[in-house]
Amino acid sequence: MKIIPTILAYTEDEFAQQLNLVSDLSPELQIDIVSNGFGTPTVNLNKVDLPYEKDIILHIMAKNNDEIMYYENFSHRRIILQAEVGDKLNEIIDDNKEKWGLAISPETPVESVLPYINKVSELLILTVEPGRQGRQFQENNLFKIDDVRRINYHITVSVDGGINEKNIAKVARAGADVVYIGSALTTSKNPRQTYDNLCKAI
């Protein structure tokens, strides 16, 4: 199972601070973008220095098509959209399967992504409500991993939300391919040691 650090920042300074904490942990980085009803809006990526040497994954928590399409101009490997965007996904997701992923909130059933699951390369299972880091891990959502495997065995299944040294082994046993970890790293006094501990706990 792969561990990818996550940044969720509301100001330019906060973005720079979090990036400094996790930049040497992995060649990959997820950046959370929040707006339009999912929570307090995060910093505009035009105002920060993006680490273009990394494989960047954008997790966009927004419902406005124009805003989602705006982020297509940024250098990234994949864009993960919230399944709760609904029918608008048909207008956004193109034929480049590797470019797109979908995320489902805790209350959203896997069945809701059936029309799109063969059009994306990753399904992200959120184990917290989207929009803010540091929320409590909802273990009962791990059953969705098996649900996804029954629908599309080859898709990458990732998990994000409240994951730390105490519960990461449960996520690994449930069969996730990737975990995204934010506050457990960005609030750690020693992010490198925490990252190593997370790897050992898998």
N, C-alpha and C positions, 0 to 999 in steps of 0.2 A: 504494500500500500504506500502510495506517495503522499508526502506532506508538503503542502504549498502554503507559504505565508500569505496573509491577507492584510490589506490596508483599508481602513475606513476613516477618513479624515474630513473635518469640517472647515479647516483653515489651511492656508499655505504652510504655515509653520508646523502645524500638526502633521501634515503630510510628510514634510521633510524629516521631522523627528521620527516618525514611524518607519519611513524608508531607511533611515540610517540604522535603526535597530534590527531590521530584518534583511537588509540588502545582501549580506554575505551568507545567508542561510541556504539559499536555493537559487538555481538559474531561472526559476519560474516565480511569478508573482501575480496574485489576484488583487484587483482594485475594485472596491465596492463603490457604486454610484447610486445615491439615494435621492429620490424626489417624487413629486406627484402622488402624495397620499401614502407613501411607504414610510415616511419619517422625515426628520429634519434634513434638508438638502445638504449634500456633501460639497466639498470644494470643487470648483470648475477646473477640469484638467488642463484647460488652456493656461491656467495661472501657476502651474507647478512644473517642476523639471521631472519629466518621466524617464525612467531608466530603460531606454530603448535597447540596451544590450541584453535585456531579459525577455523571456517569453511572457508576455503580459496577457492575462485573462481579465476581461471586464465583466463584472456582474452588475447588470443595470437593473435597478429596482425603480422602474418608471412605467407609466402607462401611456405616455404621449408619443405617438409615432415619430413626430419631427425630432423630438429630443433623442430618441433611440437611434434614429438614422444619423443624427449629428455625430454620434460617437463612432460611426463607421470610418470616419476620417483619421482616427487615431491608430497608431501602430499597435497591433495586438495579434494574438494567435486565435483567440476565440471570444465571442460575445455570448454571455449567458443571460437570457431574458426570463422574466417571471412568467410562468404559465398563466397567471391570473390576468395577463393582458388579453387573453381570450382570442376571439376571432381576428383581431388585428394582427395576430402572428402570421396569418396567411399573406398579409401585405408586406411583411418585413422579411421573413426568412426566405432566402433565395436558394439556388441549387447547390451552393457550396456547402455541403454538409459539415465539413470539418470546421467551418467558421462559426457554427452556431451550437449553443447549448440551451437547455431549459432548466429552470429551477421551480420547485414546488414548495409552497409554504406548508407548515405543519397541518393545517386544516384541509389542504387540497389533496384529493385522492389521485393516485397514479392514473386512474382511468381518464382523467381530464386531459392528459397529454396524448392519448391514443392517436388523434389525427396528425400529430406532429413528430411522434417518437422515432419514426424512420427518416425524418428530415434533418435530424441533429445528431451530433456525435457524443453528447454528454447530457446526462440528466442529474441535476444537483438536488439532493434531498436536504431541505432546511430543517434542522432540529431546534430552531428557535424562530420566533416571529421575525420577519425580515425588517431591516431598517436601522438596527443599532447593535453594536457589539456588547458583549458582557452579559447576555441573558442566559438563563438557566437551560441546560441541555435537556431536551425532551427525548428520552431513550425510546419511548414507544413508537417513534417514527422510523426506527431502524427496520421494522418489518417491511417497509416499502421497498427495501433493496431487493428482497425476494420477489415482490410483485413486479418490479421492473425487469428482473432477469427472465421471468416467465413470458414477458411481452417481447423483449428484445435482448437476447443473451449477449450480444456483442457490444452493446453500447457501454461507454464509460459511465460508471455510477459513482458520484461523489457525494460527500456529506459536509455540511457546514453549519456551525452554530453551537457555541458553548463547549467545544471540545478541548480537553486538557489532559494532563498526565493521568488523571484518575479514571477517565472514561474512554480514552482512545482505543484501548484494547477491545472494548465492546464493539466499537465501530469496525475494527479490523475483523473481528470474529463474524460480524454480520455480513461481511463480504464486500465492503466498499473498495473501490480502486484508488480513490483519491480522497484526502481530507484537506479542507481549507481551514487554517487556524489564524485567528486575529488576536484578540485580547490576551490569550494565554502567552503569546509571544511579545506583543507590544507593551504589555504592562509588567513584564518580567524584569527583574533586576539583572538577569543574565540570560538574554534571549538565546545565545548559542548553547548554553547548558540545558535550557528548557527544550530547545529543539532536539538536542541529542537524547535527552530523557524521553521525549515523545517517540523518537525513532526506536529506542530500546524497548519501550512499552508495547509496541505493536506485536 
